[in-house]
Amino acid sequence: MAYVLACLTQIQNGSDGITVKARGNSISRAVDVAQILTKRFATDIKIAGIAINTEQVKSNITGSMSNVSSIEIKLQKGAP
Amino acid sequence: MAYVLACLTQIQNGSDGITVKARGNSISRAVDVAQILTKRFATDIKIAGIAINTEQVKSNITGSMSNVSSIEIKLQKGAP
């Protein structure tokens, strides 16, 4: 809900578009945020695009590189 | 990896398109599956579309309804 509030604040401040990004296990939370925003709080906001990707992240413990999935959900005010 | 293997099997059997679906916390795993498939095992397969949605799920414990986010990742053979 903190993320939802942060997005709503940005919209109230006149922003037309927001991008919600997340990596790894937080991906499902980013989807939740986008869904709560568009379905409950700001029905004039639509999902303009979703992209998924892979990022290389260095492990703090072993120092080795590992691949982590990421998501970017673009939300747009008044998009069709 | 079991899901990746299941997808690969379907492709080998002549399927042109697969849809990976997940709900709730498994959403990030669906993204992982799609990324591993397209980047490592089947580079001729591209992501044709991603949709997110909200589903009503009845709790087994309390019997009440709750909203759960879901994702659908469409993978297509030879898509642009």
Backbone of each chain as nested JSON, in Angstrom:
{
  "chains": [
    {"id": "A", "residues": [
      {"number": 1, "name": "MET", "atoms": {"N": [0.824, -1.211, 0.0], "CA": [0.0, 0.0, 0.0], "C": [0.854, 1.257, 0.0]}},
      {"number": 2, "name": "ALA", "atoms": {"N": [2.043, 1.196, 0.544], "CA": [2.952, 2.344, 0.533], "C": [3.296, 2.732, -0.905]}},
      {"number": 3, "name": "TYR", "atoms": {"N": [3.469, 1.714, -1.76], "CA": [3.79, 1.978, -3.165], "C": [2.595, 2.584, -3.888]}},
      {"number": 4, "name": "VAL", "atoms": {"N": [1.398, 2.075, -3.548], "CA": [0.178, 2.615, -4.152], "C": [0.049, 4.088, -3.805]}},
      {"number": 5, "name": "LEU", "atoms": {"N": [0.293, 4.419, -2.533], "CA": [0.209, 5.8, -2.062], "C": [1.242, 6.674, -2.781]}},
      {"number": 6, "name": "ALA", "atoms": {"N": [2.452, 6.154, -2.947], "CA": [3.507, 6.905, -3.625], "C": [3.109, 7.215, -5.066]}},
      {"number": 7, "name": "CYS", "atoms": {"N": [2.484, 6.241, -5.736], "CA": [2.03, 6.438, -7.108], "C": [0.921, 7.483, -7.157]}},
      {"number": 8, "name": "LEU", "atoms": {"N": [-0.033, 7.371, -6.237], "CA": [-1.158, 8.317, -6.193], "C": [-0.652, 9.737, -5.967]}},
      {"number": 9, "name": "THR", "atoms": {"N": [0.337, 9.879, -5.096], "CA": [0.92, 11.197, -4.829], "C": [1.51, 11.78, -6.1]}},
      {"number": 10, "name": "GLN", "atoms": {"N": [2.228, 10.946, -6.844], "CA": [2.841, 11.413, -8.09], "C": [1.786, 11.869, -9.089]}},
      {"number": 11, "name": "ILE", "atoms": {"N": [0.673, 11.136, -9.152], "CA": [-0.398, 11.496, -10.082], "C": [-1.032, 12.823, -9.657]}},
      {"number": 12, "name": "GLN", "atoms": {"N": [-1.29, 12.957, -8.362], "CA": [-1.885, 14.199, -7.838], "C": [-0.999, 15.404, -8.128]}},
      {"number": 13, "name": "ASN", "atoms": {"N": [0.307, 15.163, -8.181], "CA": [1.243, 16.249, -8.455], "C": [1.357, 16.564, -9.947]}},
      {"number": 14, "name": "GLY", "atoms": {"N": [0.479, 15.984, -10.744], "CA": [0.408, 16.369, -12.148], "C": [1.122, 15.448, -13.109]}},
      {"number": 15, "name": "SER", "atoms": {"N": [1.654, 14.341, -12.615], "CA": [2.343, 13.412, -13.499], "C": [1.329, 12.64, -14.349]}},
      {"number": 16, "name": "ASP", "atoms": {"N": [1.649, 12.483, -15.632], "CA": [0.733, 11.78, -16.541], "C": [1.029, 10.285, -16.629]}},
      {"number": 17, "name": "GLY", "atoms": {"N": [2.28, 9.943, -16.351], "CA": [2.661, 8.541, -16.474], "C": [3.565, 8.104, -15.345]}},
      {"number": 18, "name": "ILE", "atoms": {"N": [3.406, 6.862, -14.947], "CA": [4.265, 6.29, -13.913], "C": [4.765, 4.949, -14.424]}},
      {"number": 19, "name": "THR", "atoms": {"N": [5.971, 4.597, -14.042], "CA": [6.47, 3.261, -14.338], "C": [6.771, 2.552, -13.026]}},
      {"number": 20, "name": "VAL", "atoms": {"N": [6.131, 1.399, -12.848], "CA": [6.378, 0.579, -11.658], "C": [7.371, -0.504, -12.044]}},
      {"number": 21, "name": "LYS", "atoms": {"N": [8.498, -0.534, -11.36], "CA": [9.54, -1.521, -11.667], "C": [9.77, -2.434, -10.477]}},
      {"number": 22, "name": "ALA", "atoms": {"N": [10.119, -3.68, -10.768], "CA": [10.451, -4.593, -9.686], "C": [11.365, -5.689, -10.209]}},
      {"number": 23, "name": "ARG", "atoms": {"N": [12.036, -6.339, -9.278], "CA": [12.997, -7.375, -9.64], "C": [12.78, -8.586, -8.747]}},
      {"number": 24, "name": "GLY", "atoms": {"N": [12.963, -9.769, -9.308], "CA": [12.9, -10.996, -8.511], "C": [11.538, -11.24, -7.888]}},
      {"number": 25, "name": "ASN", "atoms": {"N": [11.561, -11.611, -6.611], "CA": [10.324, -11.986, -5.933], "C": [9.348, -10.827, -5.759]}},
      {"number": 26, "name": "SER", "atoms": {"N": [9.823, -9.604, -5.926], "CA": [8.942, -8.442, -5.762], "C": [8.065, -8.199, -6.982]}},
      {"number": 27, "name": "ILE", "atoms": {"N": [8.309, -8.957, -8.059], "CA": [7.543, -8.763, -9.292], "C": [6.046, -8.865, -9.019]}},
      {"number": 28, "name": "SER", "atoms": {"N": [5.657, -9.857, -8.216], "CA": [4.226, -10.023, -7.946], "C": [3.668, -8.816, -7.199]}},
      {"number": 29, "name": "ARG", "atoms": {"N": [4.508, -8.173, -6.367], "CA": [4.043, -6.999, -5.649], "C": [3.823, -5.822, -6.606]}},
      {"number": 30, "name": "ALA", "atoms": {"N": [4.704, -5.688, -7.604], "CA": [4.541, -4.623, -8.599], "C": [3.225, -4.797, -9.349]}},
      {"number": 31, "name": "VAL", "atoms": {"N": [2.891, -6.061, -9.675], "CA": [1.626, -6.344, -10.356], "C": [0.456, -5.968, -9.444]}},
      {"number": 32, "name": "ASP", "atoms": {"N": [0.567, -6.318, -8.152], "CA": [-0.467, -5.941, -7.181], "C": [-0.672, -4.433, -7.164]}},
      {"number": 33, "name": "VAL", "atoms": {"N": [0.43, -3.686, -7.094], "CA": [0.362, -2.222, -7.04], "C": [-0.363, -1.677, -8.27]}},
      {"number": 34, "name": "ALA", "atoms": {"N": [0.03, -2.167, -9.435], "CA": [-0.596, -1.704, -10.677], "C": [-2.086, -2.025, -10.695]}},
      {"number": 35, "name": "GLN", "atoms": {"N": [-2.436, -3.214, -10.205], "CA": [-3.839, -3.625, -10.221], "C": [-4.681, -2.821, -9.227]}},
      {"number": 36, "name": "ILE", "atoms": {"N": [-4.153, -2.622, -8.028], "CA": [-4.89, -1.851, -7.023], "C": [-5.099, -0.424, -7.512]}},
      {"number": 37, "name": "LEU", "atoms": {"N": [-4.047, 0.133, -8.127], "CA": [-4.136, 1.509, -8.641], "C": [-5.206, 1.631, -9.716]}},
      {"number": 38, "name": "THR", "atoms": {"N": [-5.125, 0.766, -10.726], "CA": [-6.005, 0.923, -11.879], "C": [-7.443, 0.488, -11.581]}},
      {"number": 39, "name": "LYS", "atoms": {"N": [-7.626, -0.477, -10.687], "CA": [-8.981, -0.99, -10.442], "C": [-9.683, -0.253, -9.311]}},
      {"number": 40, "name": "ARG", "atoms": {"N": [-8.946, 0.211, -8.309], "CA": [-9.625, 0.752, -7.153], "C": [-9.476, 2.259, -6.987]}},
      {"number": 41, "name": "PHE", "atoms": {"N": [-8.244, 2.759, -7.11], "CA": [-8.01, 4.142, -6.711], "C": [-8.029, 5.139, -7.856]}},
      {"number": 42, "name": "ALA", "atoms": {"N": [-7.529, 4.755, -8.99], "CA": [-7.429, 5.724, -10.08], "C": [-7.878, 5.051, -11.37]}},
      {"number": 43, "name": "THR", "atoms": {"N": [-9.199, 4.968, -11.522], "CA": [-9.75, 4.224, -12.659], "C": [-9.501, 4.928, -13.998]}},
      {"number": 44, "name": "ASP", "atoms": {"N": [-9.055, 6.207, -13.941], "CA": [-8.72, 6.881, -15.203], "C": [-7.306, 6.505, -15.661]}},
      {"number": 45, "name": "ILE", "atoms": {"N": [-6.61, 5.757, -14.838], "CA": [-5.26, 5.316, -15.204], "C": [-5.326, 3.922, -15.802]}},
      {"number": 46, "name": "LYS", "atoms": {"N": [-4.656, 3.767, -16.927], "CA": [-4.668, 2.477, -17.617], "C": [-3.25, 1.946, -17.753]}},
      {"number": 47, "name": "ILE", "atoms": {"N": [-3.159, 0.641, -17.94], "CA": [-1.854, 0.024, -18.173], "C": [-1.479, 0.237, -19.634]}},
      {"number": 48, "name": "ALA", "atoms": {"N": [-0.398, 0.97, -19.865], "CA": [0.001, 1.31, -21.226], "C": [0.956, 0.27, -21.801]}},
      {"number": 49, "name": "GLY", "atoms": {"N": [1.639, -0.452, -20.943], "CA": [2.575, -1.451, -21.454], "C": [3.276, -2.189, -20.336]}},
      {"number": 50, "name": "ILE", "atoms": {"N": [3.59, -3.456, -20.614], "CA": [4.324, -4.262, -19.642], "C": [5.529, -4.869, -20.347]}},
      {"number": 51, "name": "ALA", "atoms": {"N": [6.68, -4.759, -19.741], "CA": [7.867, -5.375, -20.311], "C": [8.558, -6.209, -19.249]}},
      {"number": 52, "name": "ILE", "atoms": {"N": [9.051, -7.391, -19.66], "CA": [9.847, -8.175, -18.725], "C": [11.254, -8.323, -19.277]}},
      {"number": 53, "name": "ASN", "atoms": {"N": [12.204, -8.468, -18.377], "CA": [13.592, -8.507, -18.787], "C": [14.426, -9.336, -17.806]}},
      {"number": 54, "name": "THR", "atoms": {"N": [15.695, -9.502, -18.139], "CA": [16.6, -10.201, -17.236], "C": [17.747, -9.26, -16.886]}},
      {"number": 55, "name": "GLU", "atoms": {"N": [18.065, -9.182, -15.61], "CA": [19.165, -8.332, -15.181], "C": [20.231, -9.175, -14.497]}},
      {"number": 56, "name": "GLN", "atoms": {"N": [21.476, -8.749, -14.694], "CA": [22.594, -9.422, -14.033], "C": [22.819, -8.754, -12.687]}},
      {"number": 57, "name": "VAL", "atoms": {"N": [22.747, -9.527, -11.634], "CA": [22.937, -8.978, -10.3], "C": [24.089, -9.703, -9.62]}},
      {"number": 58, "name": "LYS", "atoms": {"N": [24.936, -8.926, -8.95], "CA": [26.073, -9.52, -8.243], "C": [25.636, -9.9, -6.834]}},
      {"number": 59, "name": "SER", "atoms": {"N": [25.856, -11.149, -6.483], "CA": [25.486, -11.615, -5.148], "C": [26.392, -11.006, -4.092]}},
      {"number": 60, "name": "ASN", "atoms": {"N": [25.809, -10.537, -2.999], "CA": [26.596, -9.964, -1.905], "C": [27.375, -11.021, -1.16]}},
      {"number": 61, "name": "ILE", "atoms": {"N": [26.877, -12.239, -1.166], "CA": [27.49, -13.292, -0.363], "C": [28.633, -13.959, -1.117]}},
      {"number": 62, "name": "THR", "atoms": {"N": [28.343, -14.455, -2.32], "CA": [29.368, -15.2, -3.036], "C": [30.157, -14.321, -4.013]}},
      {"number": 63, "name": "GLY", "atoms": {"N": [29.613, -13.143, -4.347], "CA": [30.284, -12.272, -5.294], "C": [30.105, -12.688, -6.736]}},
      {"number": 64, "name": "SER", "atoms": {"N": [29.371, -13.77, -6.973], "CA": [29.167, -14.229, -8.342], "C": [27.945, -13.543, -8.963]}},
      {"number": 65, "name": "MET", "atoms": {"N": [27.867, -13.566, -10.291], "CA": [26.759, -12.925, -10.985], "C": [25.604, -13.912, -11.13]}},
      {"number": 66, "name": "SER", "atoms": {"N": [24.402, -13.396, -10.994], "CA": [23.259, -14.254, -11.259], "C": [22.197, -13.472, -12.036]}},
      {"number": 67, "name": "ASN", "atoms": {"N": [21.362, -14.189, -12.739], "CA": [20.319, -13.565, -13.537], "C": [19.043, -13.42, -12.721]}},
      {"number": 68, "name": "VAL", "atoms": {"N": [18.482, -12.232, -12.753], "CA": [17.246, -11.975, -12.031], "C": [16.237, -11.375, -13.015]}},
      {"number": 69, "name": "SER", "atoms": {"N": [15.024, -11.896, -12.981], "CA": [13.974, -11.348, -13.84], "C": [13.5, -10.012, -13.284]}},
      {"number": 70, "name": "SER", "atoms": {"N": [13.083, -9.148, -14.203], "CA": [12.537, -7.86, -13.769], "C": [11.298, -7.531, -14.58]}},
      {"number": 71, "name": "ILE", "atoms": {"N": [10.497, -6.624, -14.055], "CA": [9.289, -6.206, -14.76], "C": [9.187, -4.693, -14.737]}},
      {"number": 72, "name": "GLU", "atoms": {"N": [8.622, -4.131, -15.809], "CA": [8.333, -2.702, -15.867], "C": [6.901, -2.531, -16.33]}},
      {"number": 73, "name": "ILE", "atoms": {"N": [6.076, -1.952, -15.464], "CA": [4.678, -1.722, -15.826], "C": [4.482, -0.225, -16.012]}},
      {"number": 74, "name": "LYS", "atoms": {"N": [4.145, 0.154, -17.234], "CA": [3.917, 1.565, -17.533], "C": [2.437, 1.9, -17.345]}},
      {"number": 75, "name": "LEU", "atoms": {"N": [2.162, 2.879, -16.511], "CA": [0.789, 3.322, -16.278], "C": [0.633, 4.716, -16.871]}},
      {"number": 76, "name": "GLN", "atoms": {"N": [-0.483, 4.933, -17.532], "CA": [-0.685, 6.192, -18.246], "C": [-2.062, 6.753, -17.926]}},
      {"number": 77, "name": "LYS", "atoms": {"N": [-2.113, 8.051, -17.717], "CA": [-3.375, 8.723, -17.45], "C": [-4.136, 8.874, -18.755]}},
      {"number": 78, "name": "GLY", "atoms": {"N": [-5.363, 8.417, -18.769], "CA": [-6.216, 8.612, -19.947], "C": [-5.798, 7.835, -21.166]}},
      {"number": 79, "name": "ALA", "atoms": {"N": [-4.941, 6.83, -20.994], "CA": [-4.552, 5.982, -22.134], "C": [-5.752, 5.11, -22.52]}},
      {"number": 80, "name": "PRO", "atoms": {"N": [-5.82, 4.681, -23.767], "CA": [-6.986, 3.902, -24.217], "C": [-7.011, 2.503, -23.602]}}
    ]},
    {"id": "B", "residues": [
      {"number": 1, "name": "MET", "atoms": {"N": [12.385, -24.862, -13.138], "CA": [12.914, -25.58, -14.303], "C": [11.928, -26.617, -14.835]}},
      {"number": 2, "name": "ALA", "atoms": {"N": [11.089, -27.144, -13.959], "CA": [10.068, -28.104, -14.391], "C": [9.111, -27.441, -15.393]}},
      {"number": 3, "name": "TYR", "atoms": {"N": [8.779, -26.177, -15.136], "CA": [7.885, -25.442, -16.031], "C": [8.564, -25.159, -17.366]}},
      {"number": 4, "name": "VAL", "atoms": {"N": [9.867, -24.825, -17.295], "CA": [10.626, -24.574, -18.521], "C": [10.618, -25.828, -19.387]}},
      {"number": 5, "name": "LEU", "atoms": {"N": [10.855, -26.976, -18.748], "CA": [10.88, -28.255, -19.458], "C": [9.506, -28.555, -20.073]}},
      {"number": 6, "name": "ALA", "atoms": {"N": [8.445, -28.275, -19.317], "CA": [7.093, -28.514, -19.813], "C": [6.814, -27.673, -21.059]}},
      {"number": 7, "name": "CYS", "atoms": {"N": [7.282, -26.428, -21.041], "CA": [7.095, -25.534, -22.188], "C": [7.885, -26.04, -23.389]}},
      {"number": 8, "name": "LEU", "atoms": {"N": [9.15, -26.435, -23.128], "CA": [10.002, -26.927, -24.21], "C": [9.388, -28.168, -24.855]}},
      {"number": 9, "name": "THR", "atoms": {"N": [8.819, -29.043, -24.04], "CA": [8.18, -30.255, -24.545], "C": [7.029, -29.891, -25.471]}},
      {"number": 10, "name": "GLN", "atoms": {"N": [6.24, -28.923, -25.054], "CA": [5.101, -28.492, -25.876], "C": [5.552, -27.931, -27.219]}},
      {"number": 11, "name": "ILE", "atoms": {"N": [6.674, -27.19, -27.193], "CA": [7.191, -26.614, -28.437], "C": [7.693, -27.717, -29.36]}},
      {"number": 12, "name": "GLN", "atoms": {"N": [8.428, -28.674, -28.775], "CA": [8.952, -29.795, -29.555], "C": [7.83, -30.593, -30.194]}},
      {"number": 13, "name": "ASN", "atoms": {"N": [6.684, -30.615, -29.539], "CA": [5.539, -31.35, -30.068], "C": [4.783, -30.556, -31.13]}},
      {"number": 14, "name": "GLY", "atoms": {"N": [5.353, -29.442, -31.57], "CA": [4.782, -28.731, -32.706], "C": [3.908, -27.558, -32.358]}},
      {"number": 15, "name": "SER", "atoms": {"N": [3.834, -27.223, -31.076], "CA": [3.014, -26.08, -30.694], "C": [3.711, -24.776, -31.086]}},
      {"number": 16, "name": "ASP", "atoms": {"N": [2.938, -23.827, -31.625], "CA": [3.514, -22.55, -32.052], "C": [3.473, -21.5, -30.944]}},
      {"number": 17, "name": "GLY", "atoms": {"N": [2.517, -21.668, -30.044], "CA": [2.379, -20.657, -28.996], "C": [2.099, -21.28, -27.643]}},
      {"number": 18, "name": "ILE", "atoms": {"N": [2.631, -20.67, -26.62], "CA": [2.376, -21.126, -25.257], "C": [1.954, -19.913, -24.438]}},
      {"number": 19, "name": "THR", "atoms": {"N": [1.077, -20.126, -23.477], "CA": [0.749, -19.063, -22.537], "C": [1.129, -19.531, -21.138]}},
      {"number": 20, "name": "VAL", "atoms": {"N": [1.97, -18.744, -20.496], "CA": [2.375, -19.035, -19.119], "C": [1.518, -18.177, -18.198]}},
      {"number": 21, "name": "LYS", "atoms": {"N": [0.79, -18.834, -17.302], "CA": [-0.094, -18.115, -16.392], "C": [0.338, -18.328, -14.959]}},
      {"number": 22, "name": "ALA", "atoms": {"N": [0.137, -17.33, -14.133], "CA": [0.435, -17.476, -12.705], "C": [-0.4, -16.503, -11.905]}},
      {"number": 23, "name": "ARG", "atoms": {"N": [-0.51, -16.806, -10.631], "CA": [-1.329, -15.997, -9.746], "C": [-0.562, -15.724, -8.459]}},
      {"number": 24, "name": "GLY", "atoms": {"N": [-0.752, -14.554, -7.898], "CA": [-0.172, -14.221, -6.594], "C": [1.343, -14.254, -6.602]}},
      {"number": 25, "name": "ASN", "atoms": {"N": [1.91, -14.886, -5.574], "CA": [3.359, -14.875, -5.408], "C": [4.1, -15.635, -6.495]}},
      {"number": 26, "name": "SER", "atoms": {"N": [3.379, -16.445, -7.263], "CA": [4.039, -17.217, -8.317], "C": [4.281, -16.393, -9.577]}},
      {"number": 27, "name": "ILE", "atoms": {"N": [3.76, -15.165, -9.592], "CA": [3.913, -14.319, -10.775], "C": [5.382, -14.169, -11.16]}},
      {"number": 28, "name": "SER", "atoms": {"N": [6.241, -13.962, -10.142], "CA": [7.659, -13.782, -10.441], "C": [8.255, -15.052, -11.06]}},
      {"number": 29, "name": "ARG", "atoms": {"N": [7.724, -16.209, -10.668], "CA": [8.224, -17.461, -11.243], "C": [7.828, -17.595, -12.71]}},
      {"number": 30, "name": "ALA", "atoms": {"N": [6.619, -17.133, -13.039], "CA": [6.178, -17.169, -14.436], "C": [7.084, -16.305, -15.304]}},
      {"number": 31, "name": "VAL", "atoms": {"N": [7.476, -15.138, -14.753], "CA": [8.388, -14.247, -15.486], "C": [9.741, -14.932, -15.661]}},
      {"number": 32, "name": "ASP", "atoms": {"N": [10.21, -15.598, -14.616], "CA": [11.467, -16.354, -14.706], "C": [11.397, -17.401, -15.819]}},
      {"number": 33, "name": "VAL", "atoms": {"N": [10.312, -18.166, -15.84], "CA": [10.138, -19.22, -16.846], "C": [10.2, -18.627, -18.253]}},
      {"number": 34, "name": "ALA", "atoms": {"N": [9.473, -17.528, -18.457], "CA": [9.438, -16.886, -19.773], "C": [10.82, -16.384, -20.172]}},
      {"number": 35, "name": "GLN", "atoms": {"N": [11.549, -15.841, -19.197], "CA": [12.874, -15.297, -19.489], "C": [13.883, -16.403, -19.784]}},
      {"number": 36, "name": "ILE", "atoms": {"N": [13.857, -17.461, -19.002], "CA": [14.79, -18.575, -19.219], "C": [14.537, -19.201, -20.586]}},
      {"number": 37, "name": "LEU", "atoms": {"N": [13.24, -19.363, -20.918], "CA": [12.868, -19.947, -22.203], "C": [13.378, -19.107, -23.365]}},
      {"number": 38, "name": "THR", "atoms": {"N": [13.052, -17.812, -23.348], "CA": [13.351, -16.96, -24.5], "C": [14.831, -16.618, -24.603]}},
      {"number": 39, "name": "LYS", "atoms": {"N": [15.53, -16.532, -23.461], "CA": [16.932, -16.097, -23.512], "C": [17.904, -17.263, -23.637]}},
      {"number": 40, "name": "ARG", "atoms": {"N": [17.559, -18.403, -23.047], "CA": [18.538, -19.468, -23.012], "C": [18.211, -20.67, -23.88]}},
      {"number": 41, "name": "PHE", "atoms": {"N": [16.97, -21.157, -23.816], "CA": [16.686, -22.449, -24.436], "C": [16.065, -22.368, -25.819]}},
      {"number": 42, "name": "ALA", "atoms": {"N": [15.218, -21.393, -26.018], "CA": [14.507, -21.341, -27.295], "C": [14.502, -19.904, -27.79]}},
      {"number": 43, "name": "THR", "atoms": {"N": [15.651, -19.506, -28.353], "CA": [15.811, -18.1, -28.741], "C": [14.93, -17.713, -29.932]}},
      {"number": 44, "name": "ASP", "atoms": {"N": [14.325, -18.717, -30.593], "CA": [13.393, -18.376, -31.679], "C": [12.008, -18.031, -31.123]}},
      {"number": 45, "name": "ILE", "atoms": {"N": [11.851, -18.219, -29.838], "CA": [10.567, -17.89, -29.207], "C": [10.64, -16.489, -28.631]}},
      {"number": 46, "name": "LYS", "atoms": {"N": [9.612, -15.705, -28.926], "CA": [9.574, -14.325, -28.459], "C": [8.328, -14.104, -27.6]}},
      {"number": 47, "name": "ILE", "atoms": {"N": [8.394, -13.088, -26.768], "CA": [7.232, -12.72, -25.961], "C": [6.279, -11.925, -26.835]}},
      {"number": 48, "name": "ALA", "atoms": {"N": [5.091, -12.475, -27.042], "CA": [4.119, -11.838, -27.93], "C": [3.222, -10.868, -27.169]}},
      {"number": 49, "name": "GLY", "atoms": {"N": [3.079, -11.079, -25.893], "CA": [2.223, -10.174, -25.13], "C": [2.17, -10.553, -23.664]}},
      {"number": 50, "name": "ILE", "atoms": {"N": [1.981, -9.544, -22.837], "CA": [1.859, -9.771, -21.397], "C": [0.603, -9.057, -20.914]}},
      {"number": 51, "name": "ALA", "atoms": {"N": [-0.214, -9.75, -20.15], "CA": [-1.403, -9.123, -19.585], "C": [-1.445, -9.393, -18.095]}},
      {"number": 52, "name": "ILE", "atoms": {"N": [-1.861, -8.391, -17.333], "CA": [-2.051, -8.62, -15.902], "C": [-3.518, -8.387, -15.564]}},
      {"number": 53, "name": "ASN", "atoms": {"N": [-3.967, -9.064, -14.543], "CA": [-5.377, -9.006, -14.192], "C": [-5.586, -9.243, -12.699]}},
      {"number": 54, "name": "THR", "atoms": {"N": [-6.824, -9.12, -12.275], "CA": [-7.163, -9.408, -10.881], "C": [-8.214, -10.508, -10.86]}},
      {"number": 55, "name": "GLU", "atoms": {"N": [-7.995, -11.505, -10.022], "CA": [-8.963, -12.591, -9.902], "C": [-9.504, -12.652, -8.487]}},
      {"number": 56, "name": "GLN", "atoms": {"N": [-10.766, -13.033, -8.379], "CA": [-11.386, -13.209, -7.067], "C": [-11.169, -14.652, -6.636]}},
      {"number": 57, "name": "VAL", "atoms": {"N": [-10.558, -14.813, -5.482], "CA": [-10.276, -16.156, -4.993], "C": [-10.911, -16.322, -3.618]}},
      {"number": 58, "name": "LYS", "atoms": {"N": [-11.521, -17.48, -3.396], "CA": [-12.142, -17.749, -2.109], "C": [-11.119, -18.396, -1.181]}},
      {"number": 59, "name": "SER", "atoms": {"N": [-10.948, -17.811, -0.027], "CA": [-9.993, -18.342, 0.942], "C": [-10.489, -19.662, 1.516]}},
      {"number": 60, "name": "ASN", "atoms": {"N": [-9.611, -20.648, 1.602], "CA": [-9.968, -21.949, 2.167], "C": [-10.181, -21.869, 3.671]}},
      {"number": 61, "name": "ILE", "atoms": {"N": [-9.508, -20.927, 4.291], "CA": [-9.549, -20.856, 5.749], "C": [-10.771, -20.071, 6.23]}},
      {"number": 62, "name": "THR", "atoms": {"N": [-10.886, -18.828, 5.752], "CA": [-11.969, -17.987, 6.252], "C": [-13.227, -18.055, 5.388]}},
      {"number": 63, "name": "GLY", "atoms": {"N": [-13.088, -18.544, 4.148], "CA": [-14.232, -18.606, 3.255], "C": [-14.575, -17.283, 2.607]}},
      {"number": 64, "name": "SER", "atoms": {"N": [-13.834, -16.237, 2.921], "CA": [-14.108, -14.918, 2.338], "C": [-13.386, -14.762, 1.001]}},
      {"number": 65, "name": "MET", "atoms": {"N": [-13.858, -13.808, 0.197], "CA": [-13.261, -13.589, -1.113], "C": [-12.103, -12.598, -0.995]}},
      {"number": 66, "name": "SER", "atoms": {"N": [-11.066, -12.84, -1.757], "CA": [-9.994, -11.851, -1.796], "C": [-9.503, -11.688, -3.233]}},
      {"number": 67, "name": "ASN", "atoms": {"N": [-8.91, -10.533, -3.505], "CA": [-8.411, -10.241, -4.838], "C": [-6.965, -10.695, -4.972]}},
      {"number": 68, "name": "VAL", "atoms": {"N": [-6.694, -11.405, -6.037], "CA": [-5.335, -11.876, -6.278], "C": [-4.929, -11.439, -7.685]}},
      {"number": 69, "name": "SER", "atoms": {"N": [-3.735, -10.888, -7.808], "CA": [-3.233, -10.491, -9.119], "C": [-2.813, -11.721, -9.91]}},
      {"number": 70, "name": "SER", "atoms": {"N": [-2.959, -11.63, -11.226], "CA": [-2.517, -12.729, -12.069], "C": [-1.792, -12.177, -13.284]}},
      {"number": 71, "name": "ILE", "atoms": {"N": [-1.018, -13.034, -13.925], "CA": [-0.283, -12.63, -15.126], "C": [-0.451, -13.693, -16.199]}},
      {"number": 72, "name": "GLU", "atoms": {"N": [-0.474, -13.242, -17.442], "CA": [-0.487, -14.159, -18.584], "C": [0.588, -13.712, -19.557]}},
      {"number": 73, "name": "ILE", "atoms": {"N": [1.556, -14.564, -19.773], "CA": [2.625, -14.244, -20.716], "C": [2.477, -15.133, -21.941]}},
      {"number": 74, "name": "LYS", "atoms": {"N": [2.206, -14.5, -23.07], "CA": [2.043, -15.243, -24.331], "C": [3.39, -15.331, -25.037]}},
      {"number": 75, "name": "LEU", "atoms": {"N": [3.801, -16.572, -25.312], "CA": [5.051, -16.794, -26.036], "C": [4.72, -17.339, -27.415]}},
      {"number": 76, "name": "GLN", "atoms": {"N": [5.412, -16.825, -28.417], "CA": [5.078, -17.187, -29.789], "C": [6.347, -17.576, -30.542]}},
      {"number": 77, "name": "LYS", "atoms": {"N": [6.245, -18.62, -31.307], "CA": [7.373, -19.063, -32.137], "C": [7.494, -18.139, -33.346]}},
      {"number": 78, "name": "GLY", "atoms": {"N": [8.654, -17.605, -33.546], "CA": [8.906, -16.779, -34.722], "C": [8.163, -15.469, -34.754]}},
      {"number": 79, "name": "ALA", "atoms": {"N": [7.658, -15.044, -33.606], "CA": [7.004, -13.727, -33.551], "C": [8.058, -12.64, -33.663]}},
      {"number": 80, "name": "PRO", "atoms": {"N": [7.68, -11.464, -34.133], "CA": [8.69, -10.413, -34.332], "C": [9.21, -9.861, -32.992]}}
    ]}
  ]
}
